[in-house]
């Protein structure tokens, strides 16, 4: 992913297969990732390319502001937009860190067991943070409590001790691309599995794990 800064036309003669986004598309991609991360019960796929491009775009916008005439009304409007984008970016990253701290053993286990070629749910920096957080937690538990217990109780299985993300929780979503034959699990023993079609633009309240693949693919947006 890369951004065509300042509305410039991207150079397509180098044979590159990178996806080129306009600044507006880039910010919308960030906002979509932010909303999904905010309302999904689990940690979603990392978006390092989008983050890197947004930071570069913010630097570009800051440079443009420095060249603008003082007192120009556009400067104030652009300054407000920069602050809005910075807020969305910091909120997105903060939301991910909160989830990593809350579910760290499960996050690391999922990262360790992912198949080759499968997208990572952690950026390199987040992976280092999660490993350090887990090591510090184990050290703290050992020094404060475990070393005072009998030898057979001096180990703790963090995967069993730390709650998993609740994938059965319900989420609101907006459909971005029409989907057919989505299998819905029954809510009671008397019900059977059934399928539904999700029409583009429609909104639904549905169990997260039913539509988790659609969140990952960008077919639906959590709201």
Secondary structure, 3 states (H helix, E strand, C coil): CEEEHHHCCCCCCCCCCCCEEEHHHHHHHHHHHHHHHHHCCCCCCCCHHHHHHHHHHHHHHHHHHHHCCCCCHHHHHHHHHHHHHHHHHHHHHHHHHHHHHHHHHHHHHHHHHCCCCCCCCCCHHHHHHHHHHHHHHHHHHHHHCHHHCCHHHCCCCHHHHCCCCCCCCEEEEEECCCEEEEEECCCCCCCCCEEEEECCCCEEEEEHHHHHHHHHHCCEEEC
